[in-house]
């Protein structure tokens, strides 16, 4: 574990023990992120390969396995009991049995790939994001979804396996119609062509 990962893990644990609450401020890739917060109960494996932007929220009881790299864009919200994994070894273990541990080369059946989640995505509770998944900006992942593959910006994704069931800009348009003074804030990250 890198010194940064060690420091962040213990800082979260100490503050949680003393105050029993989440704290603002994390470090990622040498950058201080004053508005990013990670619940102390979240487990992060290979934290040195987790890349965060600011304003990210990672809620309680999540599991992030980042051995192949995980990138969370600005404003991403990962609710609770979410798993993000960048490799899957179960096929290789079944195929190789006891030889799995000492296998000399690439393991047959091994699946691995980085996970990228674009800015201002929302990941609902009890979702699983598998190796190689990429979400464009502004996506909404409904609770209990299992994702593998690429999903375009603003997709509303649901199911197991997950499929696109809508466009997040449709809901955003209703809110912006009711509160037009928010349009400049929205367009700053979503672009001027949004909402539709």
JOLINDA-V815117 format. One record per backbone hydrogen bond with DSSP energy under -1.0 kcal/mol. NH is the residue of the N-H (numbers start at 1). CO is the residue of the C=O. E is the energy in kcal/mol with one decimal. If there is no record, write none. Layout:
BEGIN
NH:CO:E
NH:CO:E
END
This chain:
BEGIN
6:2:-2.6
7:3:-2.8
8:4:-2.7
9:5:-2.4
10:6:-2.4
11:7:-2.7
12:8:-2.3
13:9:-2.0
14:10:-2.8
15:11:-2.3
16:12:-2.3
17:13:-2.5
18:14:-2.5
19:15:-3.1
20:16:-2.1
25:36:-2.4
26:33:-1.6
28:31:-2.3
31:28:-2.0
33:26:-3.4
36:33:-1.5
37:56:-2.4
39:58:-2.8
42:39:-1.8
43:62:-2.6
45:64:-2.9
49:46:-2.5
50:47:-1.8
51:70:-3.4
53:72:-1.5
57:76:-2.5
58:37:-2.1
59:78:-3.1
63:82:-2.6
64:43:-2.7
65:84:-3.2
66:45:-2.6
69:66:-1.4
70:49:-2.0
71:115:-2.4
72:51:-2.8
73:117:-2.9
75:54:-1.7
76:73:-1.7
77:121:-2.5
78:57:-3.2
79:123:-2.2
81:60:-1.9
83:127:-2.4
84:63:-2.7
85:129:-2.5
88:111:-2.8
93:89:-2.6
94:90:-2.0
95:91:-2.7
96:92:-2.5
97:93:-2.1
99:96:-2.0
100:97:-1.7
110:107:-1.6
111:88:-2.0
113:86:-2.4
115:69:-2.3
116:133:-2.2
117:71:-2.9
118:135:-2.0
120:74:-2.8
122:139:-2.4
123:77:-3.1
124:141:-2.3
126:80:-1.6
128:145:-2.7
129:83:-2.9
130:147:-2.7
132:113:-1.1
133:130:-1.5
134:149:-2.3
135:116:-2.7
136:151:-2.0
138:119:-2.9
140:155:-2.4
141:122:-3.1
142:157:-3.0
144:125:-2.4
145:142:-1.3
146:159:-2.5
147:128:-3.0
151:134:-2.6
154:137:-2.6
155:152:-1.6
156:166:-2.2
157:140:-3.2
158:163:-2.3
162:146:-2.6
163:158:-2.4
165:156:-3.4
166:156:-1.0
168:154:-3.1
170:167:-1.7
172:168:-2.0
173:169:-2.4
174:170:-1.1
175:171:-1.5
176:172:-2.6
177:173:-2.1
178:174:-1.7
179:175:-1.8
182:179:-2.0
183:180:-1.6
186:182:-2.1
187:183:-3.1
188:184:-1.2
189:186:-1.1
190:186:-2.7
191:187:-1.6
194:191:-1.4
END
